Amino acid sequence: MTETRRATLKDVAAASGVSRATVSFVLNETPNQTISTATRERVLRTVRDLGYVPHGIARALREGASRIVVLHIESGIGGNYSRSFIQGLDHELTAHGHVLLVRPGAPTGTAAKQILDAIRPRAVLSFAEICRTGDEPGDDDRPDGLAAHAGLQIRHLASRGHTRIALATPADPLPGDVRLRICGRAAAAAGLPPPVCFPVPRSRSAAVAALAAFRAVFPEVTAIAGHDDETALRTLAAMADLGLSAPADLAVIGFDDTEHGAFATPALTTVQIDGEGHGRRAARAALGLEIDGVPPGRARLIVRDST
């Protein structure tokens, strides 16, 4: 079987009728070069026609880094937000000539170091660190930030007359999670005491036992804000097994607007997040570009039956 020869920079230059230096200037978007629009378009058209792909290793050696951005997705992170964030990150990187590599696991350890040493990425991102943003001064006032999204949960429950709220978290929350502090600030702004924490186990029977024990200690809690939709749905299932109903016994609100919430009984009230916008902004920040031109959407409340 004959292997198809890979197109080279020399091939692109010959087919375009320009020098190899000109092709390089166009592909690398080198500033301060007087290349006409017609020539630039002809070179790019030839690149597409020939299927030319720059040699990544050689370019990494020349530029000091490849055009790859690595995103580490730690275990236990999922949902609509992560999927739409990755989509936005990928689209924005592609638009600027970069490639996204998503790697499961933490950005530490021997395997991670081997990958990073081999590909010399332009930037390395940790999704867990991104999820922890929103705990800085002034973030409560940003309508598109994590603090505003989490605060919307608390404000909605407060508007329904609830004065004692709990934050339902995964049983093994990520280290350094800031959601409890963010929700605490939102509660204080509404004149309410800080939410108490309610870890929800993944096992249904364990979640039932945990909810029964929690209500025995905190009978004054009348509403629960879920760390995400999954945690909120586990809370609703535990409530059903205990003969409790939402919102009569406990109001429950989720976070992230996954498709499962609409099919629950009762249907889950939740907060919709513009993960794609956040991903695009993260891409531009990683590339050293201005992020103001890509504003993510505001927090959006999806009101259903559970509150």
FINUDO-250256 format. One record per residue: y, z, x of N, C-alpha, C, O, CB in turn; residue in one letter. Coordinates in steps of 0.1 Angstrom, whole numbers, plus 5000, padded with zeros to 4 digits. Atoms other than C-alpha are relative to their C-alpha. Glycine has a CB too. Layout:
BEGIN
YZXYZXYZXYZXYZXa
...
***
This chain:
BEGIN
498850005008500050005000501250005009501450095018500050124990m
498850014992503349895015501150104995501450104983500649864999t
499049915003506050165016501449935000501749865009500050125010e
498650065001509550055004500950065010501050185011500650024986t
499149954990512050085032501250064993501850014984500449885009r
498849935006514850335025501349935005501449905017499950155005r
498750064997518350185024500750095010500750215008500849974988a
499349924990520550295053501549984998501949894990499649965014t
498650025000524250335058500449865005501449805000500750115009l
499750134995524250015078499749894989500549794988499149965012k
500350105011522649825048501250004990501649904985498750044993d
498949995009525449955025501249945005501949864998500350154996v
498850064994528149855049499949845000500949784997500150055014a
500250145000526649505053500249944986500849834985498749965006a
500050065013526249445016501450024994501849944985499050074991a
498749985005529749585009501149915007502249905002500450145000s
499150084992531349375036501150095007502250055009500749904992g
499149904993532949685053499350065011498150045014500550114990v
500649934989532349895083499250124996499450174985501150045011s
500749885003529950185084500950124999500750224991498950035011r
499049895001532950415090500650004986500950114981501149985011a
499450015013534450295058499150064989499550134980500549864996t
501049955009531250365039500050155001499950224990498649945002v
500149864998531150715054501350074994501250184988499950035015s
498749945005534850785045499950004984500350104978501249915004f
500150015015534150675008499050114995499350184986499649864995v
501049915004530950885005500450145002500150234994498749975006l
499649864997532451195021501450034994501950154996500050025015n
498749985006535751155002501050055011501750155009500050104989e
499149964989537551185036501549984997501949874993499649935013t
498650025003541251255031500849925010500349905021500650144998p
499150074991544151065046499449865005499849825016500350085012n
500550134997542250735046500549904990500549924978498450005000q
499450115008543950415033498949904996498949795001501249935007t
501050095005541050265014500449974986500650054977498650075000i
499650055014541850054983499050044990497950074993500249855000s
500949975012540450134949498949904999497849944996500850014987t
501050105002538749804948498950015011497750005007500649865002a
501049984989536949864982499250124997498050124998500750015013t
500749885003536050214972498949984989497850024990500950124995r
501050035011534450094939498949915004497849925000500849944988e
501050094995532649814957498950075008497750055007500649895008r
501049924992531050054981499250094992497950094993500850095010v
500849925009530050294954499049924991497949974989500950084991l
500950085007528550014934498849955008497749955003500849874994r
501150044991526549894964499150125002497950105003500649955013t
500849884998525350254970499050014988497850044990500950125001v
500849995012524050254934498949895000497849924997500850004987r
500950115001522549914936498850015010497749975007500749875002d
501049994990520649984968499250134999498250145006500749995014l
500749875001519650334958500150085013499250155017498549984997g
499849934987521150464990500250154998500950194989501249955008y
499949855001520650844995500450055014499650025023498750074995v
499749954986522451005025499050105005498350174997501450084999p
501049924994520151175049500650155000501550185008499749955015h
499549865001520551545040500150085012501050155015499250074989g
500149914988519451705072501149955010501850045016498649995007i
499050054990521651475094501450054995502350095003500049855001a
498749965005524651545071500250155001501350195004500249964985r
499949864998523951915072500450045014501250135016498750084996a
499749974986524051915110501449965003502150025010499049925009l
498750054997527251715109501150084993502150114999500149854995r
499049925008529051915082499950155002500850224998499949964986e
500349854998527552255091499350064988498950174988501350075002g
500749955012526052285056499649884992500249784992500850104992a
500550115009524052065032500950014987501750104985498550024996s
499350005012525351974998499150064989499050004978500549854996r
500949935009522952214981500650134997501050205006498650015006i
499649865004523952524962498750064994498150014985501250004989v
501249935004521152774957500450114990501450194992499350075012v
499849905010521052994926498750084999497750034996500449954986l
501249915001518653294927500050064986501050134982500050115011h
500249945013517353404893499150125001497950105003499549894989i
500849894999516153754895499150024988499449974977500850135002e
501049985011513153864873500650084989501550164991498750075005s
499549935012513853984838501349954994501850004985500350145004g
498850065005516853754833499649874992499049794998501049985011i
500350125008516653494805501049994989502150044989498650004995g
499150015012518153394772500849875001500849805011500850124999g
499150115001520653134761501050005012501349895017500750004987n
498949994990523253254786499549945013500249865019500550145002y
500450054987521153184817499749854999500049785009498750085004s
500350145001519952844804501349925000501449825007499249974988r
498850085001523452724795500950025013501649925016500850054988s
499349984987524952874827499549905010500349845017499950155005f
500750104990522452674848500449864997500749785006498550025000i
499750135004523252364828501549975004501749865010499949984985q
498650024996527052404834500149995015500949915020500950104994g
499950004986526552484870499549875006500149825015499250125006l
500650124995524352184876500949884997501149805006498649984993d
499150115003526651944858501349995009501749895013500450004985h
498750004992529752054877499749975015500449905021500750144999e
500450034986527952044911499749855001500149795011498850095004l
500350155000526651694903501249925000501349825007499149964988t
498750085000530151574895500750005013501549925015500950064989a
499349994987531251684929499049975012499250015023500650145002h
500950054990528251534948499150105006498750095018500849945011g
500849904995526251844952498750024991498749974980500750145001h
501349985007522651944941499850154999500050235008498949935008v
500449865003521552274925498550025002497749944998500450034986l
501349964998518452444937499850144993500550234998499650005015l
500249875006517252724914498750065005497750005005499949994984v
501149934994514952974930499750134993500750224992500250035015r
500349875006513153264911499950115011499450085022498749994992p
500149894991513453594928501450045006502449975004499149975011g
498849944994516053804947500449915012499549865019499950145003a
499650074988518153644975499850075013500650065022501549964998p
500449924988516453865000498649985003497849924995500350154998t
501450014996513153875019499849885009500749795011499249994987g
500450104990511353645043500149864994500649765000498750025006t
500150135006510753355018501449954998501749835000499350014987a
498650045002514453345008500749955013501449855013500850114993a
499450034987515553345044499549865006500349785011499850115010k
500650134995513153055053500649884993500949784999498550004999q
499450115008514552845025501449975004501849865007499950034985i
498650014996518152915034500249945014501149865016500750134999l
499950054986517552845071499749855000500249785008499150085009d
500450145000515852515063501049914994501249804999498749994993a
499250105007518352365039501550025003502349944999499850014986i
498649974997521652525051500949974988501749884988500549915012r
499350035012523052545016501550025001502050105010499550094989p
498649995000526752505009500450144995501450204999500749894991r
499749865006526652834988498750054995497849984991501149994989a
501249935006524153094976500650094990501450184992499250085011v
499549925012524653254942498950094995497750054996500549914989l
501049915007522853554926500450014986501550064983500050135008s
499749995015522653534888500250154996501050184987498949944992f
499949865003522253914887501450055003502050124996499050095007a
498749964997525553954905501049944991502050014987500349965015e
499150075009527253704882500050084987501150094981499649864998i
500049935013526053904852500750145001501050204991498550024996c
499449874998527554224867501649985000502350095000499650065013r
498650015000531054074867500650054987499950064977500449855002t
499349955012533654194842500350145000500850204990499149974988g
499749864999534054544855501250035008501550145012498850085006d
498849994992537254484873501250034991501250004979500349885008e
498849975008540754614861500649874994500749775001501050075009p
499450125007542254374836499049914993499549824985500849925010g
500950095006539054204826499850024985499449934978498650025007d
500149985015539154364791501049914993500749884981500350154997d
499050085007542154144784499749855001500449774995501450035006d
500450144999540453814794499149964988498050024986499349985013r
500850035012539253654761498749935003497949914994500849924991p
501250084997536553454780499150075009498050015013500449875006d
500949934991535053724802498950084994498950104982500950085009g
501149925005532053944800500550124992499950164982499050045011l
499549885006534154244791500449974986500250054977501250065008a
499650045013535554064761498849984991498950024979500949885000a
501250035008532153954749499350134996498950154985499049915008h
500749875003530654304752500950094991500450164982499750085013a
499049925009533854464737499949954986500250034977501349995006g
500150055013533454234707498950074992499150094980499849855000l
501149925007530154414698500650134995500450164983498950025010q
499549875004531854754698501149994989501150074980500650075012i
498950025010534954634679499549964986500050014976501049905005r
500550045013532854474652499350124993499550144981498949895002h
500749885006530754794647501150104996500950164985499150065010l
498949915003533955004647500749954987501050044979501050015011a
499350055012535454774620499150024988499750024977500349855002s
500849975012532454854598499950154998499150194990498649945003r
499949855003533255224600499150085009499050205006499650024986g
500949924992530755334627500850075011501650005018498949905006h
499349924990532055604649499150055012499750105022500750124994t
500949964990528955684670499049895003498249864994499350144997r
500850134996527355384688499250035012499550105021501049895002i
500950004988524455344712499949865005500049764998498650064996a
500350124993523855074737498549995003498150065012500949985013l
501450024998520254954736499849915012500349805013499349944988a
500250084988519254844771498549985003497750044997500650085012t
501450014996516054714787499550135006500350205012499849885010p
500549884994513754984798500150005016500250115022498550024997a
499750014986514254854834501249925003501149805007498749945007d
498850084998517854744835500349975014499850045023501250084994p
499650044987519254564865500850115007501650175000500749875000l
499249904993520654804892501549964999501849855001499550015014p
498650025000524354844889500549934988501749884988500449925012g
499650065012524554704854501350074995501450194994498950004989d
498749955004528154744841500250014985501350054981501149925007v
499850015015527654694804500450134994501250144985498849944994r
499749875006527655064796501550045002502150094993499150115005l
498649964997531055114813500949914992501949954987500349985015r
499250095007532454804797500150044985501250044979499549855001i
500049965014531354914762500750144999501350164988498550014995c
499249875001532755264770501549984999502250054992499650085012g
498650035001536155114776500449944987501549984981500449905011r
499750065013535954914744500050114989500850114980499049894996a
500149895009534955234725501350085001501850124991498750085002a
498849924998537855424740501249934994502150004988500250035015a
498950075006540255154730500050014984501150004978500049855004a
500149995015538955184694500150154995499950184984498749944995a
499949865004539355564695498750074998498650174991500850024988g
501349955002535655624697499450075013499950035024499049894995l
500749954988533455834721499249895007498849795001499250134997p
500850104993531555644748498649994994498050084989499850055015p
501450025005528255484736499050075008499150095021499749854999p
501249944993525055664745499049895003499049794996499450124992v
500950104995522355474763498650024993498150134993499850005015c
501349995006519055394745499149895006499149785002500149974985f
500950104994516455224768498849974990498250064984499450065013p
501050055010514055014747498849945008498949845014500649904990v
501250064993510454964761499649874994500049834983498850104999p
500550135004508854624759498950014990498849934981499649915011r
501149985009505754754741500550044987501450134986499050105006s
499549965014506254774703499750154997500650224992499349914990r
500349865003504455104700500850105009501350205004498550035003s
499149914991506455254730501449994995502150104995499949955014a
498750015006509655124714500250084988501250154986500349854997a
500049925012508755294681500250155004501050224999498849984992v
500049864996508155624699501450035007501950145004498950035011a
498749984993511355584720501150014989502050104991500349895010a
499050005010513455514689499950144992501050204989499949884990l
500249885008511955814670500650125008501350215003498650034997a
499549894991512756044700501549995002502150105002499349995014a
498550014998516255904704500750054988501750124989500349855002f
499349965013517155964667499950154999500750214992499449934988r
500149855001515856324670501150075008501650175005498650045005a
499049944991518356384698501449964996502350044997499749965015v
498650065004521256164685500049964986500149844983500449895010f
500050045014521056174647501349954995501449884985499650124992p
498750055005524756104645500349855003501249804998501150085007e
499850144997524355754659499649914988498549934982499149955012v
500350095012524655494631500049855003499849774994501150034990t
500050154997524955164650499549995015499750075023501449954999a
500650034987523255004680500549865005500349774998498550015001i
499650134994524754734703498949975010498750045020501450015006a
501050044991521954544720500549945013501549875013499149904993g
499750064987522154454757499949854999500649785006499150065011h
500250145002520854114746499349994986498950094980499249935011d
500750025013519253964715498650065000498150124990500049864996d
501449964999515754044727499950154998499050204991499449965014e
500049865001516554414731500350044985499750144980501050075009t
499649975014518254424696498849974991498650054982501249914996a
501150035009515254254680498850105002498150134992499549855003l
501049894998512854504696500450134993499650204987499850035015r
499549885007515054774681499749984985499350084978501550025003t
500250025015514854614646498550014997498150064986500549864996l
501449985003511054594649499550145000498750184992499249925011a
500349865000510854954659500550074987499850164982500550075013a
499449955012513055044630499149984988498850064980501449954997m
500950035012510754864605498850085000498350124990499749855001a
501249924999507755054618500250144996499350214992499449995014d
499649875004509655374612500550014986500950124982501050065010l
499550005014510555274577501550014999502050044988499450124993g
498550015000514255234586500449864998499749765001500650055014l
499550135003516354944575501449985006502250085008500149974985s
498750034995519454774589500749914990500249824984499949925014a
499249904993522254814583500150144993500850234997501449955001p
499849885008521655104558499750125009500550225009499050004989a
500349884991520055344584500649985014501250085019498550015002d
499450034987521255174616500549865000499749774996499050025012l
499550144998523454874621499649955014499750035023501549994998a
500450054987522254654649500749865003500749774995498449985001v
499350124996524154384668499449955013499250035022501550015001i
500550054988522754154695501049945009502249975007498949894997g
499150064990524253964724499349885006498349895013500450115011f
500550124994523653604735499649894990499449784994498950035009d
500350105010522853434702498849915003499049795003501349914997d
501250084998519353324709499549954986499950004976498950085007t
500450065012517553114683499150094991499050084979499249875002e
500949915008515253404673500750094991500250134980499250085010h
499349905008517953624659500249954985500250034976501350025005g
499850055013518553394629498850014991498850014979500549865000a
501350005007514853414619499550144998498450164991499049925007f
500549865002514553794620500350044986501149984979500750095011a
499749945013514554004589500350155002499450235006498749994990t
498950095004517254104586500549925011500249945023501250094995p
499550094990518953824604501050085009501850165004500749884994a
499349924990520653954636501449955002501649835005499249995013l
498750024996524353974640500149995015499450075022501050104994t
500150014985525153874676501449945005502349914997498949915004t
498850064993527853744701499549885007498649885015500650115009v
500350124993527853394713500849995012502050025012500349874991q
499450004987528653334749500149855005499149785004499350095011i
499950134994529953014766499550005014500249995024501449954999d
500649994987527453024795500349875008500549875020498650024999g
499850124993528052654803501450005007501549955018499949884991e
498749994994531752714809500050095012500750065022501150054990g
500149904989530953014831499349935012499749955023499350134996h
500750074989528552794851500949905007500849895019498849934994g
499150104994531152524856501050075009501350025020500749924989r
499049934992533652774869499350065012499950065023500650124991r
500749954988531052924892499849895010499949925022498650074996a
500250114991530352584906501349975008501249945020499549884992a
498750034994533952514913500450115010501050085021501149984989r
499749894991534452854929499249995013499750015024499850144993a
500950024989531452794951500449895010500249895022498649984996a
499550124992532952464963501450025005501949935011499849874992l
498649984996536352614968501049924993502149894998500249975015g
499150075008537952424940500750094990500350204987499249894992l
499349935010540452534914499250024988498549924984501449934996e
500949985012538752694884500850004987500350004976499350135001i
499249995012541752704860499849884990500149894978501550015004d
500250125009540952354847498850004992498649914984500149885009g
501249995008537652464833499950144993499150224997498749985009v
500049885007538352744809498850024991498649934982501350024992p
501149995009535252884792500450054986501650104985499050115006p
499749965014535152954755500250154998499650225006499149944991g
499949865004536153274739498750064994497949994990501250024990r
501149935007533653534727500149974985501149964979500150155003a
500150045014532453434692499050094993497850094997499749864999r
500849915008531053674667499249924989499849854982500850114993l
500950065010528053554646499550114991498650184994498849925007i
500349895009527953784616498849964991498949864984501250044991v
501250025009524553804598499750144993500650224991498749955008r
500449895009522654074578499950135007499950245000498849974992d
500449874994521854344604501250095002500950215006499449975014s
498849914999525454484604500750014987501750094986500949965012t
***
